[in-house]
Amino acid sequence: MNKIYPSAAKALEGVARDGLLMAVGGFGLCGIPEALIDALRDSAVKDLTVISNNAGVDGFGLGKLLETRQIKKMISSYVGENKEFERQYLAGELQLEFTPQGTLAEKLRAGGAGIPAFYTRTGVGTLVAEGKETREFDGHVYVMEHALVPDVSLVKAWKADKSGNLIFRRTARNFNPAVAMAGKITVVEVEEIVEVGTFDPDAVHLPGIYVHRIVLNATPEKRIEKRTITEKAGV
């Protein structure tokens, strides 16, 4: 089975459609599938519910999809770097399911592992727990959280072999593996594609069984969210 597609647009053909529940890997601007996000914008699909740790920044990452009003709801844990996100939310134009970061990661991991729900102490007694089932274990109250199983997951990895075995690079190995595991269809953007057998099996971070489509983006922009430069005397 050939998993390699010639472009990000081709990799989304037949899977990108209106009203999808999607998950997108990355943390801030680190490890985001830049080419796939651009292709999703260009596809003009709309009414998307997007699971992602955050929503990019204005004009980059998922911020591009907010500008084009393709996202109707975000399931996120951090939204502090995007003014358009804030504007749409406060104006009632964007729905938000605010989720603690660890809970969000576990909801995705559980989805990929076939676990329908789990209990956590995080959020007990707050707005996060409103309307959710709670139980007591060993004298502590826990809230039940349901797993997330997105229709489509968009993922960024460093390298893939032709079977879809993945290696992530440094901090980009954040939400991406869990997002890849959880998706019913997982599309992965990588910087290099190698032959099967190139990787030491112990070096593989995610096996190819979770990967359905691969696209090469050898020169991603990898924008820095906030560049801070300290001036030093004599430099």
C-alpha positions in Angstrom: 0.0 0.0 0.0 1.5 3.3 -1.1 1.1 5.9 1.7 3.1 8.7 0.0 1.3 11.5 -1.7 2.8 14.1 -4.0 1.5 17.2 -2.2 -0.4 18.2 0.9 -3.4 19.0 -1.2 -3.4 15.5 -2.6 -2.9 14.0 0.8 -6.2 15.7 2.0 -8.2 14.7 -1.1 -11.2 12.5 -0.1 -10.7 13.0 3.6 -11.2 16.8 4.1 -14.8 17.7 4.2 -17.2 20.1 6.0 -18.1 19.4 9.6 -15.1 17.1 10.5 -13.8 16.5 14.0 -10.0 17.1 13.4 -7.0 16.9 15.6 -3.8 18.9 14.8 -0.5 18.2 16.4 2.0 20.7 17.8 2.6 22.9 20.8 2.4 26.6 20.1 4.2 26.8 16.7 6.5 23.9 17.5 5.8 20.7 15.6 2.8 21.9 13.6 2.0 20.5 10.2 2.5 23.7 8.3 1.9 22.5 4.7 -1.2 20.4 5.7 -2.7 23.4 7.5 -2.2 25.5 4.4 -3.8 22.8 2.2 -6.7 22.6 4.5 -7.2 26.4 4.3 -7.0 26.2 0.5 -9.6 23.3 0.4 -12.2 25.8 1.8 -13.8 23.1 4.0 -15.8 24.7 6.9 -17.6 24.1 10.1 -14.6 22.2 11.5 -14.2 21.2 15.2 -10.5 21.2 15.8 -8.7 19.5 18.7 -5.3 21.2 19.3 -3.3 22.3 22.3 -3.7 25.8 21.0 -4.8 27.7 17.9 -1.5 29.0 16.5 -1.0 32.7 16.3 -2.5 35.4 14.1 -1.7 34.7 10.5 0.2 31.4 11.1 -0.6 27.8 12.0 -4.3 27.3 12.9 -4.6 31.1 13.0 -5.0 30.9 9.2 -8.1 28.8 9.5 -9.6 31.2 12.1 -9.0 34.1 9.7 -11.0 32.2 7.0 -13.7 31.2 9.4 -13.3 27.5 8.7 -13.3 26.6 12.4 -16.5 26.6 14.3 -15.2 25.1 17.5 -11.9 24.6 19.2 -11.1 21.9 21.8 -7.9 23.4 23.4 -5.9 24.0 26.5 -4.1 27.2 25.7 -5.4 30.2 23.7 -3.4 33.1 24.9 -1.4 34.0 21.7 -4.1 34.6 19.2 -6.0 37.9 19.1 -8.4 36.7 16.4 -9.2 33.7 18.5 -10.0 36.0 21.4 -12.1 38.3 19.3 -14.2 35.5 17.8 -14.7 33.8 21.1 -15.7 37.0 23.0 -18.1 37.9 20.1 -19.8 34.5 20.3 -18.5 33.5 16.8 -16.3 30.6 18.0 -17.2 27.8 20.4 -14.5 26.7 22.9 -14.2 23.5 24.9 -11.5 24.5 27.3 -9.6 21.4 28.5 -6.6 21.1 30.9 -3.5 20.3 29.0 -2.8 16.9 30.6 -6.4 15.9 30.3 -6.4 16.8 26.6 -3.3 14.7 26.0 -4.9 11.8 27.9 -8.2 12.1 26.0 -6.2 11.7 22.8 -4.1 8.9 24.1 -7.1 7.1 25.4 -8.8 7.5 22.0 -5.8 5.9 20.3 -5.7 3.1 22.8 -9.4 2.2 22.5 -10.3 3.4 26.0 -13.6 5.2 25.9 -13.3 7.2 29.1 -11.2 7.7 32.2 -11.3 9.4 35.6 -9.1 12.3 36.7 -8.9 14.6 39.7 -8.0 17.5 37.4 -10.8 20.0 37.1 -12.9 18.7 40.0 -14.8 21.6 41.6 -14.3 23.9 38.6 -16.2 24.8 35.4 -14.3 22.0 33.7 -16.3 19.4 35.7 -19.7 20.9 35.1 -22.2 18.4 33.7 -19.8 15.5 33.9 -20.0 12.3 36.0 -17.9 12.2 39.1 -17.0 9.3 41.4 -15.1 8.9 44.6 -12.0 6.7 44.8 -9.9 6.3 48.0 -11.5 9.4 49.5 -10.9 11.6 46.5 -13.4 12.9 43.9 -12.7 12.2 40.3 -14.3 13.5 37.1 -15.0 11.3 34.1 -13.5 12.4 30.8 -14.4 10.9 27.5 -11.7 9.9 25.0 -11.3 11.9 21.7 -11.3 10.0 18.4 -11.0 12.6 15.6 -12.2 11.8 12.0 -8.9 13.1 10.7 -5.6 13.8 12.4 -2.9 16.1 10.9 0.6 15.4 12.3 4.1 16.7 11.9 7.1 14.3 12.2 10.8 14.6 11.3 11.2 11.5 9.3 9.1 8.6 8.0 9.9 5.5 6.2 7.7 4.4 3.3 5.6 2.2 5.7 4.8 5.2 7.9 7.1 4.5 10.8 7.8 7.9 12.4 10.6 9.6 14.2 9.8 13.0 15.9 12.5 15.6 16.6 12.9 17.0 20.1 10.1 19.2 21.3 7.9 18.4 18.2 7.4 15.1 20.0 4.7 16.7 22.1 1.1 16.1 21.1 1.9 14.7 17.7 2.2 11.0 18.7 -1.1 11.0 20.6 -2.8 12.9 17.8 -1.6 10.4 15.3 -2.8 7.4 17.4 -6.2 8.9 17.9 -7.2 9.7 14.4 -9.4 7.4 12.3 -7.4 8.7 9.3 -3.9 10.1 10.1 -2.1 12.3 7.6 1.6 13.0 8.4 3.8 15.8 7.1 7.6 15.0 7.3 10.9 16.5 6.4 12.4 13.3 5.0 11.2 10.0 3.7 13.5 7.0 3.7 13.3 3.4 2.7 11.8 0.7 4.9 14.5 -0.8 7.1 16.5 2.4 7.4 15.4 3.0 11.0 16.7 1.0 13.9 13.5 -0.4 15.3 14.3 1.0 18.8 14.5 4.5 17.2 10.9 4.4 16.0 8.6 6.7 18.0 5.4 5.7 16.4 4.7 2.6 14.3 3.3 2.9 10.8 0.1 1.1 11.6 -1.2 4.5 12.8 -0.3 6.3 9.6 -2.4 6.3 6.5 -1.0 9.1 4.3 2.4 10.8 4.2 3.5 14.0 2.5 7.0 15.5 2.2 7.7 19.1 3.3 11.5 19.3 3.3 11.7 23.0 4.0 9.1 24.0 6.6 9.3 27.6 7.9 9.4 26.6 11.6 8.5 30.1 12.8 9.4 31.0 16.3 6.4 32.1 18.4 8.3 34.8 20.2 11.8 35.8 19.4 13.6 37.4 22.3 17.1 38.8 21.7 19.3 40.0 24.6 21.7 42.7 23.7 25.2 42.2 25.1 28.0 44.7 25.4 30.6 44.2 22.7 28.4 42.0 20.5 
